[in-house]
Amino acid sequence: MNGGKLNNSVNKASVPQIEFYGRDQVTVEDCCGVDILEYDTETIKVSAGRHRIRFYGRELNLKNLLPTSVRICGKVSSFEFEE
């Protein structure tokens, strides 16, 4: 046992962290940076490191756009990972 800590073999630097706050807010973080690839009120596509993530919904907008994170607000209906 290791004192209650989980042994996670995934390299966290290569995986974006996505946090949902209900259906109204999503935060995407990646230590390598987050880029906006597509943006309108119904679709937002971001690049987080090697990953591409597309969010669908209504009244979508960007908040707290920082070099390593972005917050998406609006009515998020779905999302998908793209290769």
N, C-alpha and C positions, 0 to 999 in steps of 0.2 A: 504494500500500500504506500502511496506517496503523499500522505497528509491530506487527503481529500481532493487533490488536484487531478484533473483529467489529463491523461497523456494524449495529446492531439498531434498526429503526425502530419497534418496539413500545414503547409507553409502559409501562414496568415498574410504574409506580404503579397502573395499572388492571388488572393481571393478577395473580391469586394465584400464589404459588409453592407447588408441591406436591412434597414429597420422600418417596419410599418407601424404607424400610429393610427389604428383603425383604417378606414378607407380614404381618409382626408389628407394624410401626409406620409411621405416616404423619404428616408434619408439614405443616400448612397455614399459610402466612404471607401477610399482606396489610398494607401500610402503613396502609390505611384502617381496619383492624380486622376481627376475625373474630367472628361471633356464632353461637351454637348455636341452631338452629331445631327440631331433633328429636334425641332421644337415648334409645336403649335398647340392649340388649346385641346386637341384630342390625342396627340401622340408626342411623347418625348423619348428620344433615344440617346443614351449616354454610353460612353466608353470609360471603363474603369480597368486600367491595366490592359490585360489581354482580353477582357470580357466586354461584350456588347449587350446592353439590356434595354428593351423597349417597353415603355409604359403606355397603356391605353386608358382613356377615360374622358371626362367632360370637365371643362373649365380648368384645365391643367396649367400651372404656371410654376416658375422657378423662384425659389427663395434661398437665401443664405448661400449663394454661389461662391465657393471658396476653391482654392487650387486642389484640395484633396477631398472635397465633399460637395454635395448639392442636396438641397431639400426640394422635393416636388410636392406641391399642394394642389388640391382639387379633388374631384371624385374619381379615384383610381378604380377601374373596373377589372383590369388584368395586366399581366406583364409576361414577358418571355425573354429567354436568353437566346442570343443569336451567335452563330459560329462565324 
